[in-house]
Amino acid sequence: MIEIKNVTKKYGNKVAVDNVSFNVEDGEIFAFIGHNGAGKTTLIKSMVGIHDFDSGDILIDDMSIKDNPVECKKLMAFVPDNPETYEHMKAIDYINFICDMYDVDTETREKNIKKYSKLFDMEDKLNDTIDSYSHGMKQKIVLISALCHNPRILIMDEPFVGLDPKAVFDIKKVLNEMIKEKKIVFYSTHILDVAEKLCSKVAIIKNGKLIKCGSMKDIKGDKSLEKVFMELEK
């Protein structure tokens, strides 16, 4: 379970995240949506321990990300909106580097590298250096690296940007498999029709404030998520 408890994050005089609270339960795919600059990425980076925050707390399975950062991070994988890697490395070396950080045993990593590189059509490209890849290929390597250590919680910021339609289809399949295992998927997106079909819960943030949070069914009612979002943005 993820608990966001009255979190506030400021940059100087600007309040980027303003007293935000919500929970994400095991077995949920949770969509986090809002306009550019609404505070989505700031909160996500606070959740994964990249940013500090000014007040409140974030609990990962009852552990505070502030007090127990390493223990919390061991449970999570983070896929950012921009695939940030060591581009001089071969992809296979980068994936193994991430596996080393998470103490993934040889049998598990070999099985998962084979599984996910095949899924994302990257099997014959793993010995290439990452700087030779397109944006979408880099995103696939970040996804493979994130999935190879079997995270209990997957947090993603605009994960579908740059991916081809097959890769989008394949990652949605992976996310549904994770939910069957009672894991957590939390992601921000601007692709509202995908969020509407894929997610069981949704939170909408505007100018740093949480303005809606609940089940997808309750939030959208008889409307589309896109229509609800546009009405709230007025």
C-alpha positions as CSV (number, residue, x, y, z in Angstrom):
1,M,0.0,0.0,0.0
2,I,1.1,3.6,-0.7
3,E,-0.1,6.3,1.6
4,I,0.3,9.9,0.6
5,K,-0.3,11.9,3.8
6,N,-0.7,15.7,3.6
7,V,2.3,16.1,1.4
8,T,3.5,19.7,0.5
9,K,6.4,20.5,-1.7
10,K,7.6,24.0,-2.4
11,Y,10.2,25.5,-4.8
12,G,11.0,28.8,-3.2
13,N,7.6,30.6,-2.9
14,K,5.9,28.3,-5.4
15,V,3.8,25.5,-3.9
16,A,4.2,22.7,-6.4
17,V,2.2,20.1,-4.3
18,D,-0.3,21.5,-1.8
19,N,-1.3,19.3,1.1
20,V,-2.1,16.2,-1.0
21,S,-3.4,13.0,0.5
22,F,-4.6,9.7,-1.0
23,N,-4.0,6.0,-0.8
24,V,-3.1,3.4,-3.4
25,E,-4.1,-0.2,-2.4
26,D,-2.6,-3.5,-3.4
27,G,-4.0,-4.8,-6.6
28,E,-4.8,-1.4,-8.1
29,I,-3.7,0.3,-11.3
30,F,-3.9,3.9,-10.3
31,A,-3.9,6.8,-12.8
32,F,-2.6,10.2,-11.8
33,I,-3.6,12.9,-14.2
34,G,-3.3,16.7,-14.6
35,H,-2.2,19.4,-16.9
36,N,1.5,20.2,-17.5
37,G,2.9,21.8,-14.4
38,A,0.1,20.5,-12.2
39,G,2.5,18.8,-9.8
40,K,2.4,15.2,-11.0
41,T,6.1,14.6,-11.6
42,T,7.0,16.5,-8.4
43,L,4.9,14.2,-6.3
44,I,6.0,11.1,-8.2
45,K,9.7,12.0,-7.6
46,S,8.9,12.5,-3.9
47,M,7.2,9.1,-3.8
48,V,10.3,7.4,-5.1
49,G,12.8,9.3,-3.0
50,I,14.3,11.6,-5.6
51,H,12.9,14.8,-4.2
52,D,12.5,15.7,-0.5
53,F,9.2,17.4,0.5
54,D,8.5,20.1,3.0
55,S,5.7,18.5,5.1
56,G,3.6,15.4,5.4
57,D,4.8,11.9,4.8
58,I,4.8,9.1,2.2
59,L,4.5,5.5,3.4
60,I,5.4,2.5,1.4
61,D,4.0,-0.6,3.1
62,D,3.9,1.4,6.4
63,M,7.5,2.6,6.0
64,S,8.3,6.3,5.6
65,I,10.2,7.1,2.4
66,K,12.0,9.8,4.6
67,D,13.0,7.4,7.4
68,N,13.5,4.2,5.4
69,P,14.5,5.3,1.9
70,V,16.5,2.2,1.0
71,E,13.9,-0.3,2.3
72,C,11.2,1.5,0.4
73,K,13.1,1.8,-2.8
74,K,13.8,-2.0,-2.8
75,L,10.1,-2.5,-3.2
76,M,9.7,-0.1,-6.1
77,A,10.7,0.4,-9.7
78,F,10.5,3.9,-11.3
79,V,10.1,4.6,-15.0
80,P,10.5,8.3,-15.7
81,D,9.0,10.3,-18.6
82,N,12.5,10.7,-20.1
83,P,14.5,7.4,-20.3
84,E,17.6,8.4,-18.3
85,T,20.4,5.8,-18.7
86,Y,24.2,5.5,-19.0
87,E,24.2,5.8,-22.8
88,H,27.8,4.7,-23.3
89,M,26.9,1.2,-21.9
90,K,25.6,-1.7,-23.8
91,A,21.9,-2.3,-23.0
92,I,22.6,-5.8,-21.5
93,D,25.3,-4.2,-19.2
94,Y,22.9,-1.5,-18.1
95,I,20.1,-4.1,-17.3
96,N,22.6,-6.2,-15.3
97,F,23.8,-3.1,-13.5
98,I,20.2,-2.4,-12.3
99,C,19.8,-6.1,-11.4
100,D,23.0,-5.9,-9.3
101,M,21.6,-2.9,-7.4
102,Y,18.6,-4.9,-6.5
103,D,20.6,-8.1,-5.7
104,V,18.7,-10.1,-8.3
105,D,20.0,-13.7,-8.5
106,T,21.5,-15.1,-11.7
107,E,18.6,-17.5,-12.5
108,T,15.9,-14.8,-12.0
109,R,17.7,-12.1,-14.0
110,E,18.4,-14.4,-16.9
111,K,14.8,-15.6,-17.0
112,N,13.4,-12.0,-16.8
113,I,15.9,-10.5,-19.3
114,K,14.9,-13.2,-21.8
115,K,11.2,-12.8,-21.1
116,Y,11.0,-9.0,-21.3
117,S,13.6,-8.5,-24.1
118,K,11.6,-10.9,-26.2
119,L,8.3,-9.2,-25.3
120,F,9.6,-5.8,-26.4
121,D,11.4,-7.1,-29.5
122,M,14.8,-6.1,-28.1
123,E,16.5,-9.6,-28.0
124,D,18.9,-8.9,-30.9
125,K,19.7,-5.3,-29.8
126,L,20.9,-5.9,-26.2
127,N,24.6,-5.8,-27.2
128,D,24.3,-2.4,-28.9
129,T,25.2,0.7,-26.9
130,I,22.2,2.7,-25.7
131,D,23.3,5.9,-27.4
132,S,22.5,4.2,-30.8
133,Y,18.8,3.7,-29.8
134,S,15.8,5.7,-30.7
135,H,13.7,7.3,-27.8
136,G,11.3,4.4,-27.9
137,M,14.0,1.8,-27.7
138,K,15.6,3.5,-24.7
139,Q,12.2,3.5,-23.1
140,K,12.0,-0.2,-23.6
141,I,15.4,-0.8,-22.0
142,V,14.2,1.3,-18.9
143,L,11.0,-0.8,-18.8
144,I,13.0,-4.1,-19.0
145,S,15.4,-2.9,-16.3
146,A,12.4,-1.9,-14.1
147,L,10.6,-5.2,-14.5
148,C,13.6,-7.6,-14.2
149,H,13.8,-7.3,-10.4
150,N,10.1,-8.2,-10.0
151,P,9.1,-4.9,-8.2
152,R,6.1,-5.0,-5.9
153,I,5.3,-1.4,-6.8
154,L,5.8,0.0,-10.3
155,I,5.7,3.8,-10.6
156,M,5.7,5.3,-14.0
157,D,5.6,8.9,-15.4
158,E,4.2,9.0,-18.9
159,P,5.4,5.5,-19.7
160,F,3.8,5.3,-23.2
161,V,5.6,8.3,-24.7
162,G,7.6,7.2,-27.7
163,L,6.5,3.6,-27.6
164,D,5.1,1.9,-30.7
165,P,1.5,0.5,-30.6
166,K,2.7,-3.1,-30.0
167,A,4.9,-2.1,-27.1
168,V,2.0,-0.2,-25.6
169,F,-0.2,-3.3,-26.0
170,D,2.5,-5.4,-24.4
171,I,3.1,-3.2,-21.4
172,K,-0.6,-3.1,-20.7
173,K,-0.5,-6.9,-20.6
174,V,2.3,-6.8,-18.1
175,L,0.5,-4.3,-15.9
176,N,-2.6,-6.5,-15.8
177,E,-0.4,-9.5,-14.8
178,M,1.0,-7.5,-12.0
179,I,-2.4,-6.7,-10.7
180,K,-3.4,-10.4,-10.7
181,E,-0.4,-10.8,-8.3
182,K,-1.8,-8.0,-6.0
183,K,1.0,-5.7,-6.9
184,I,0.6,-1.9,-7.4
185,V,0.9,0.1,-10.6
186,F,0.9,3.9,-10.3
187,Y,1.3,6.1,-13.3
188,S,0.8,9.5,-14.7
189,T,-0.5,10.0,-18.2
190,H,-2.0,12.4,-20.7
191,I,-3.5,9.5,-22.7
192,L,-6.9,9.6,-20.9
193,D,-8.6,6.9,-23.0
194,V,-6.0,4.4,-22.0
195,A,-6.2,5.4,-18.4
196,E,-10.0,5.0,-18.5
197,K,-9.8,1.5,-19.8
198,L,-6.8,0.3,-17.8
199,C,-7.1,1.9,-14.4
200,S,-9.4,1.0,-11.4
201,K,-8.8,4.3,-9.6
202,V,-7.8,7.9,-10.6
203,A,-6.6,11.1,-9.0
204,I,-6.7,14.5,-10.7
205,I,-4.4,17.2,-9.6
206,K,-4.6,20.9,-10.6
207,N,-2.2,23.6,-9.6
208,G,-0.7,21.4,-6.9
209,K,-4.1,20.6,-5.3
210,L,-5.9,17.3,-5.4
211,I,-9.3,18.0,-6.8
212,K,-10.7,14.5,-7.5
213,C,-9.8,11.0,-6.3
214,G,-11.7,7.8,-6.3
215,S,-12.7,4.8,-8.4
216,M,-12.7,5.3,-12.1
217,K,-16.4,4.4,-12.2
218,D,-17.3,7.0,-9.5
219,I,-15.2,9.8,-11.0
220,K,-16.3,9.6,-14.5
221,G,-19.9,8.4,-14.0
222,D,-21.7,8.3,-17.4
223,K,-19.1,10.6,-19.0
224,S,-15.7,9.9,-20.5
225,L,-12.7,10.6,-18.4
226,E,-11.5,13.1,-21.0
227,K,-14.8,15.1,-20.6
228,V,-14.6,15.0,-16.8
229,F,-11.0,16.2,-17.0
230,M,-11.8,19.1,-19.4
231,E,-14.7,20.2,-17.2
232,L,-12.5,20.3,-14.1
233,E,-9.8,22.3,-16.1
234,K,-12.1,25.2,-16.8
